[in-house]
Amino acid sequence: MTATNRQRKLLRFFGIKFAHNISSGAAGWEIGSIFNDPQNELAWNKYLCLTRDFSNDTDQLAIFDRAALDSLELPDDWSASAAASQYRADIVASEVPDGSPFDSPEPEVEFQGKSFMFTGKFTFGDRSACQGAVESLGGTAPDTKTVVPEIDYLVIGTDGSKAWKMGAYGNKIEKAILLRRERGTPAIISENHWTQAMQKG
């Protein structure tokens, strides 16, 4: 597996030259060595605080003023993980101004060769029943806990938590919204739309 854009970005920040096809493991080893020095970790956190560059869209650094970075004092209560979570929440909120995570309009659903993931509770049945239904129509439904770019559809159960309607999205839904923004997939569809597509297919 090649290094993520985020890993590459961090290496660039510290002026580390790397091969175009550097692996995630090799980049991680370099980053671990860099962060053995607490001053390097502090410098990286200052960069994140100054730029809010939590995106994984590119491996290029955000433009920043070195003098401003050097003089920045991190607030006592600042943490990279909390700032990244807030960044993702802000992106998600901007992507779903009406509060609904579903694609609008919900797309034509294909099953043959397509990959599905399920989240929430389903009127149709339990998770294995949903996966079996997809597989019977030629699709796949990997039993994974994380939404990845290879997933074509995230299906949200009708009986799932209503929290997302108040903007409190679950991890799978939030990740899917962010991936959809970056890559165009997965489509996020309702259980009702999914079952209607099965009846047609």
Secondary structure, DSSP 8 states (H G I E B T S, - for coil): -B--HHHHHHHHHTT----TT-BHHHHHHHHHHHTTSHHHHHHHHHHHHHH-----S-SS-----HHHHHH----TT--HHHHHHHHHHHHHHHH-TTS--S-SS------TT-BEEEES--SS--HHHHHHHHHHTT-B----SS--TT--EEEE-TTS-GGGGGT---HHHHHHHHHHHHHS--EEEEHHHHHHHHHH-
